Amino acid sequence: MPSSAELHERRSAVVARGVSSMIPSYVSSASGGTMTDVDGREWVDFAAGIAVTNVGNAAPRVVEAVRAQVERFTHTCFMIAPYEQYVAVCEELAALTPGDFEKRSALFNSGAEAVENAVKIARHATGRPAIVVFDHAYHGRTNLTLALTAKVMPYKQGFGPFAGEIYRVSMSYPLRDGRSGPQAAAYAIGQIEKMVGGANVAAVLIEPVQGEGGFVVPAEGFLPAIAAWTKAAGAVFIADEIQTGFCRTGSWFASEHEGLEPDLITTAKGIAGGLPLAAVTGRAEIMDSVHPGGLGGTYGGNPIACAAALASIETMRELDLAAAARRIEAVARPRLEALAAKHPSIAEVRGRGAMLAVEVVIPGEDDAAGPVPDPVTTAAVAKTAHELGLLLLTCGTYGNVIRLLPPLIISDEELDRGLTLLEQAFSTTA
């Protein structure tokens, strides 16, 4: 097997420079909460493929289901010749997503596709143009979803012009805005009414816990107030649960933490154990407002990905991975808070379930936006962690947040080892 150095040399000759990687090592295998590179080095996995392998890599049920499906057929295109697996995934989504009302789903390949189609559906259903999004949001890398995404580098720089009729308002960010949930919601709603006008809003699109924007958990009461205003305005409330969905935050969906029942919900990442699948699920009358043929795609709801999703959902139920996410938080949060007590550079520990983060700042320095972010130390801690054998990711509008996204099936020993390596990385760097 070629070494990582050899593979990197080959990569440099053929892979576009814009496609970057966090570590220079190349993976040969992964299972549980670890992965092994081609040089035989093992890493504790606190990334899970960016919250994708919630059930773990090469999960037995997923492997079995994929193998069986490949032997039957690999593709027909559901729009040409339908199959049961697509229908079964939609049945599961109708049962699992929040809200006791009739639902419909449409399946796609990626989170960006799901978000883009949710916007299409909302505009079609309401006959209105405007889409409201929030500071620090991340919704994808297509032209429309880049317009919805807040951060310029590395996502938006040089790729415009972007789609229009997108309006950005203030997000509840407790560390930085000092507002209660209702106060932050009132401020954001005031911006919408002044800049857009409620009668023009097709949809309000929000991540219940922001992902790439820094694992920002809005203050309690913010999300219900925004959802209530959206309903009163006759607009569609869309919850982007692409990173938060499928047990990641300690519930099947993060919307459940404050009793939200989104009109539409977008899912991807954790749905299919590592295979590409995404969905828009929502109220039947909204989803069915689109004419036949108005939604679809060649690979959307591919039978192999659907088989993997059904096996993943079965695994989540059987192992109660929502409870596993809460157990991870119960172990990790006290360790992170103890780490914050030792290192003044950690301004906050936040998150839900197995979606946890620490925000790194320059101690004692504040500006109009609150504690001054320290992306340099953040990057150094992450680099040191990688060198020690811990795979983790950074995020945040200011590049100063370290996030933890372990597979939900990670063992106690692996979790402990990963947290110890993170502590070591801070001790030697921050």
VORO-337065 format. One record per residue (C-alpha): x, y, z; residue number from 0. Coordinates in Angstrom, 1 decimal, m for minus. Example, Ala and Ser with C-alpha at 12.3 -4.5 7.8 and 13.67 -1.06 7.14 Angstrom:
<rs>
12.3/m4.5/7.8/0
13.7/m1.1/7.1/1
</rs>
This chain:
<rs>
0.0/0.0/0.0/0
1.4/3.5/m0.9/1
2.5/5.7/2.0/2
0.7/8.9/2.9/3
3.7/10.8/1.5/4
3.5/8.9/m1.8/5
m0.3/9.5/m2.0/6
0.2/13.2/m1.3/7
2.6/13.5/m4.2/8
0.2/11.8/m6.5/9
m2.6/14.0/m5.2/10
m0.7/17.2/m5.9/11
m0.4/16.2/m9.6/12
m4.1/15.6/m10.2/13
m6.4/16.9/m7.4/14
m7.5/20.6/m7.6/15
m5.8/22.8/m5.1/16
m9.2/24.2/m3.9/17
m10.0/20.8/m2.4/18
m8.2/20.8/0.9/19
m7.8/18.3/3.8/20
m7.3/18.8/7.5/21
m4.5/16.3/7.9/22
m1.8/15.0/5.6/23
m2.5/11.3/6.3/24
m4.5/9.0/4.1/25
m7.1/6.7/5.6/26
m6.9/2.9/5.1/27
m9.7/1.8/7.5/28
m12.0/3.1/10.2/29
m14.4/1.6/12.7/30
m15.9/2.6/16.0/31
m14.4/5.8/17.2/32
m11.0/5.4/15.5/33
m9.5/5.5/12.0/34
m6.1/4.1/10.8/35
m4.0/5.7/8.1/36
m2.0/3.9/5.4/37
1.2/4.2/7.5/38
m0.5/2.3/10.3/39
m1.1/5.2/12.6/40
m4.4/5.3/14.6/41
m6.4/8.4/15.2/42
m9.2/9.0/17.7/43
m12.1/10.3/15.5/44
m13.8/13.5/16.8/45
m15.0/14.4/13.4/46
m17.2/11.6/12.2/47
m16.8/12.8/8.6/48
m18.4/16.1/9.7/49
m21.3/14.5/11.7/50
m21.9/11.8/9.0/51
m20.9/8.5/10.5/52
m23.1/8.8/13.5/53
m23.5/5.0/13.5/54
m19.8/4.5/13.0/55
m17.7/3.7/10.0/56
m18.5/0.3/8.3/57
m21.5/m0.2/10.7/58
m22.4/m3.9/10.4/59
m26.1/m3.4/9.5/60
m25.1/m0.7/6.9/61
m22.5/m2.9/5.3/62
m24.9/m5.8/5.1/63
m27.7/m3.7/3.7/64
m25.5/m2.1/1.1/65
m24.0/m5.4/0.0/66
m27.5/m7.0/m0.4/67
m28.8/m4.0/m2.4/68
m25.8/m3.9/m4.7/69
m26.5/m7.5/m5.6/70
m30.1/m6.7/m6.5/71
m29.7/m3.5/m8.5/72
m27.7/m0.3/m8.2/73
m29.7/2.3/m10.0/74
m32.9/2.9/m12.0/75
m33.6/6.5/m11.2/76
m36.7/6.8/m9.0/77
m38.3/9.2/m11.5/78
m38.1/6.5/m14.2/79
m38.7/3.2/m12.4/80
m39.5/3.5/m8.7/81
m38.6/1.1/m5.9/82
m39.6/0.3/m2.3/83
m36.5/1.6/m0.6/84
m37.2/5.2/m1.5/85
m40.7/4.9/m0.2/86
m39.5/3.2/3.0/87
m37.0/6.1/3.8/88
m39.8/8.6/3.3/89
m42.0/6.6/5.7/90
m39.3/6.7/8.3/91
m38.8/10.4/7.9/92
m42.5/11.0/8.3/93
m42.5/9.1/11.5/94
m39.3/10.5/13.0/95
m39.3/14.2/12.2/96
m41.1/16.5/14.6/97
m44.8/17.3/14.1/98
m47.9/15.1/14.3/99
m49.3/16.0/10.9/100
m49.3/14.5/7.5/101
m45.9/14.7/5.8/102
m44.2/14.2/2.5/103
m40.5/13.9/1.6/104
m38.3/14.2/m1.5/105
m34.9/12.7/m1.5/106
m31.7/14.2/m2.9/107
m27.9/13.6/m2.7/108
m26.4/16.3/m0.5/109
m27.3/18.8/2.2/110
m26.9/21.7/m0.2/111
m29.4/20.1/m2.6/112
m31.9/19.6/0.2/113
m31.6/23.2/1.3/114
m31.9/24.5/m2.3/115
m35.0/22.4/m2.9/116
m36.5/23.5/0.4/117
m36.2/27.1/m0.8/118
m37.8/26.2/m4.1/119
m40.7/24.5/m2.4/120
m41.3/27.4/0.0/121
m41.3/29.9/m2.8/122
m43.6/27.8/m4.9/123
m46.0/27.2/m2.0/124
m46.2/30.8/m0.9/125
m45.7/32.7/m4.2/126
m43.3/34.9/m2.4/127
m39.6/35.6/m3.2/128
m37.7/36.5/0.0/129
m35.7/34.0/2.1/130
m34.5/35.1/5.6/131
m31.3/33.6/7.0/132
m29.1/34.5/9.9/133
m25.6/35.7/10.8/134
m23.0/32.9/11.1/135
m25.2/30.5/9.0/136
m23.9/27.8/6.8/137
m26.2/26.1/4.3/138
m23.9/24.7/1.5/139
m21.7/25.5/m1.4/140
m23.9/25.7/m4.5/141
m24.6/29.2/m5.8/142
m28.0/29.6/m4.0/143
m26.7/28.0/m0.8/144
m23.6/30.2/m0.9/145
m25.9/33.2/m0.9/146
m27.6/31.7/2.2/147
m24.2/31.0/3.9/148
m22.7/33.9/5.9/149
m18.9/33.3/5.9/150
m16.8/34.7/3.1/151
m13.6/32.7/3.4/152
m13.2/30.0/2.3/153
m16.7/29.5/1.1/154
m17.8/32.6/m0.9/155
m14.6/34.4/m1.8/156
m14.5/35.0/m5.6/157
m17.5/32.9/m6.5/158
m20.2/35.6/m6.9/159
m22.5/37.0/m8.0/160
m24.9/35.0/m5.9/161
m28.7/34.4/m6.0/162
m30.9/37.3/m5.0/163
m33.8/37.9/m2.6/164
m31.7/36.6/0.4/165
m31.9/38.7/3.6/166
m29.6/38.2/6.6/167
m30.6/39.1/10.1/168
m29.0/38.8/13.6/169
m28.7/35.4/15.2/170
m28.9/34.8/18.9/171
m25.3/34.3/20.0/172
m25.4/34.5/23.8/173
m21.6/34.9/24.3/174
m21.5/37.9/22.0/175
m24.9/39.7/22.0/176
m25.9/39.5/25.7/177
m29.6/39.2/24.8/178
m32.1/36.8/26.1/179
m33.8/34.5/23.6/180
m37.0/36.7/23.4/181
m34.9/39.9/23.2/182
m32.7/38.5/20.4/183
m35.8/37.3/18.5/184
m37.5/40.6/18.8/185
m34.4/42.3/17.4/186
m34.2/39.9/14.4/187
m37.9/40.2/13.7/188
m37.6/43.9/13.7/189
m34.9/43.6/11.1/190
m37.1/41.4/8.9/191
m40.0/43.7/9.1/192
m37.9/46.7/8.3/193
m35.7/45.2/5.6/194
m38.1/42.8/3.9/195
m41.7/43.0/5.1/196
m43.5/39.9/6.4/197
m45.8/39.7/3.4/198
m42.8/39.2/1.1/199
m41.1/36.4/3.1/200
m41.4/32.9/1.6/201
m39.4/31.2/4.3/202
m37.2/31.7/7.4/203
m34.3/29.2/7.2/204
m32.3/28.5/10.4/205
m30.1/25.8/11.9/206
m31.4/25.0/15.4/207
m27.8/24.7/16.5/208
m25.4/26.4/14.0/209
m22.7/24.2/12.5/210
m19.9/25.7/10.6/211
m20.8/29.1/12.1/212
m19.4/27.9/15.5/213
m21.9/25.5/17.1/214
m23.8/28.5/18.3/215
m26.8/27.4/20.5/216
m29.4/30.2/20.5/217
m30.6/31.5/23.8/218
m33.7/29.7/25.1/219
m36.9/31.1/23.6/220
m35.3/32.5/20.4/221
m36.3/29.7/18.1/222
m39.9/29.4/19.2/223
m40.4/33.2/18.9/224
m38.9/33.1/15.3/225
m41.1/30.2/14.4/226
m44.2/31.9/15.8/227
m43.5/35.1/13.8/228
m43.0/33.0/10.7/229
m46.3/31.3/11.1/230
m48.1/34.6/11.7/231
m46.5/36.0/8.6/232
m47.8/33.2/6.5/233
m44.2/32.1/5.7/234
m42.5/28.7/5.8/235
m40.3/27.8/8.8/236
m37.4/25.7/7.6/237
m35.1/23.9/10.0/238
m31.8/23.0/8.5/239
m31.0/19.8/10.5/240
m28.3/18.6/8.2/241
m25.6/18.6/10.9/242
m27.8/18.3/13.9/243
m30.1/15.5/12.8/244
m30.3/11.8/13.5/245
m29.5/11.7/17.2/246
m26.5/14.0/17.1/247
m27.8/16.5/19.8/248
m29.3/13.9/22.1/249
m32.7/13.9/20.4/250
m33.5/12.6/16.9/251
m33.6/16.2/15.8/252
m32.4/19.4/17.5/253
m35.8/21.1/16.9/254
m37.2/18.8/19.6/255
m35.3/20.5/22.4/256
m37.6/23.5/22.3/257
m40.7/21.7/20.9/258
m40.4/23.1/17.4/259
m42.4/21.6/14.6/260
m40.8/22.9/11.4/261
m42.9/23.3/8.3/262
m40.0/21.9/6.4/263
m36.9/20.1/7.7/264
m33.7/19.4/5.7/265
m31.6/16.4/6.5/266
m28.4/14.7/5.1/267
m25.1/13.8/6.7/268
m26.0/11.3/9.5/269
m28.9/9.8/7.6/270
m27.2/7.0/5.8/271
m24.0/5.9/7.6/272
m21.7/7.5/5.1/273
m23.5/7.2/1.8/274
m24.8/10.3/0.0/275
m28.4/10.9/0.8/276
m30.4/14.0/1.7/277
m34.1/14.9/2.2/278
m36.7/17.6/2.5/279
m39.5/16.5/4.7/280
m42.5/18.7/5.6/281
m46.2/19.4/5.7/282
m48.0/17.6/3.0/283
m49.8/20.7/1.7/284
m46.5/22.6/1.3/285
m44.6/19.7/m0.2/286
m47.5/18.8/m2.6/287
m47.9/22.3/m3.8/288
m45.1/21.6/m6.4/289
m46.3/20.2/m9.7/290
m45.3/16.7/m10.8/291
m41.8/16.7/m12.2/292
m40.9/19.9/m10.4/293
m38.7/18.0/m7.9/294
m36.1/15.3/m8.5/295
m32.6/14.4/m9.8/296
m30.9/11.5/m11.5/297
m29.3/10.1/m8.3/298
m31.7/11.4/m5.7/299
m32.8/8.6/m3.4/300
m30.4/6.1/m4.9/301
m31.4/2.6/m3.8/302
m28.0/1.8/m2.3/303
m28.1/5.0/m0.2/304
m31.7/4.3/0.8/305
m30.8/0.8/1.9/306
m27.9/2.3/4.0/307
m30.3/4.9/5.5/308
m32.8/2.2/6.6/309
m30.0/0.2/8.2/310
m28.7/3.3/9.9/311
m32.0/4.3/11.3/312
m32.5/0.7/12.5/313
m29.1/0.9/14.2/314
m30.0/4.2/15.9/315
m33.2/2.8/17.3/316
m31.6/m0.5/18.4/317
m28.6/1.2/20.1/318
m30.6/4.3/21.3/319
m28.0/6.6/19.8/320
m29.9/9.7/21.1/321
m29.2/8.4/24.6/322
m25.6/7.7/23.5/323
m25.2/11.3/22.5/324
m26.4/12.4/25.9/325
m24.0/10.1/27.5/326
m21.1/11.6/25.4/327
m22.1/15.0/26.6/328
m22.3/13.9/30.2/329
m18.7/12.7/30.0/330
m17.2/15.3/27.8/331
m18.8/18.5/29.0/332
m17.4/18.4/32.6/333
m13.9/17.7/31.1/334
m14.3/20.6/28.7/335
m15.5/22.9/31.5/336
m12.5/21.9/33.6/337
m10.3/22.6/30.7/338
m11.9/26.1/30.3/339
m11.2/26.7/34.0/340
m7.5/26.0/33.5/341
m7.2/28.0/30.2/342
m8.5/31.6/30.2/343
m8.3/31.4/26.4/344
m11.5/29.3/26.4/345
m14.4/31.8/26.6/346
m17.2/29.3/26.5/347
m18.1/25.6/26.3/348
m21.3/25.0/24.4/349
m23.4/22.6/22.4/350
m25.8/19.8/22.8/351
m25.3/16.0/23.0/352
m22.4/14.9/20.9/353
m22.2/18.3/19.2/354
m19.9/20.2/21.5/355
m17.5/23.1/21.1/356
m15.1/25.5/22.9/357
m14.6/29.1/21.7/358
m11.0/30.3/21.9/359
m10.4/34.0/22.5/360
m7.6/36.3/23.5/361
m7.9/36.5/27.3/362
m8.9/39.9/28.7/363
m9.5/41.5/25.3/364
m12.9/42.6/24.2/365
m14.3/44.7/21.4/366
m17.8/45.7/20.3/367
m18.6/42.1/19.3/368
m17.5/40.7/22.7/369
m14.4/38.6/23.5/370
m11.7/39.0/20.7/371
m11.5/35.7/18.7/372
m8.1/33.9/18.6/373
m8.0/31.9/15.4/374
m4.2/31.5/15.6/375
m4.3/29.6/18.9/376
m7.3/27.6/17.7/377
m5.4/26.4/14.6/378
m2.3/25.6/16.7/379
m4.3/23.5/19.2/380
m6.0/21.6/16.3/381
m2.6/21.0/14.6/382
m1.1/19.8/17.9/383
m4.1/17.5/18.5/384
m3.7/16.0/15.0/385
0.0/15.4/15.7/386
m0.9/13.6/18.9/387
m3.4/11.4/17.1/388
m6.8/13.2/17.6/389
m8.8/14.1/14.5/390
m10.9/17.1/15.2/391
m12.3/20.1/13.3/392
m12.3/23.9/13.8/393
m15.2/26.1/12.8/394
m16.8/29.5/13.5/395
m17.2/32.8/11.6/396
m13.9/33.9/13.2/397
m12.2/30.6/12.9/398
m11.8/30.3/16.6/399
m14.0/27.4/17.6/400
m12.9/23.8/18.2/401
m15.7/21.3/17.7/402
m16.2/17.8/18.8/403
m18.3/15.5/16.7/404
m17.4/11.9/17.7/405
m19.3/8.9/16.2/406
m22.2/8.2/18.5/407
m21.0/4.6/19.0/408
m17.6/5.7/20.3/409
m16.5/3.6/23.3/410
m15.8/5.0/26.7/411
m12.2/4.3/26.3/412
m11.9/6.0/23.0/413
m13.8/9.0/24.2/414
m11.6/9.3/27.3/415
m8.5/9.0/25.1/416
m9.6/11.7/22.7/417
m10.5/14.1/25.6/418
m7.1/13.4/27.1/419
m5.3/14.2/23.8/420
m7.4/17.4/23.5/421
m6.3/18.4/27.1/422
m2.7/17.7/26.1/423
m3.0/19.8/23.0/424
m4.2/22.8/25.0/425
m1.6/22.3/27.7/426
1.3/22.3/25.2/427
m0.1/25.0/22.9/428
m2.6/27.5/24.4/429
</rs>
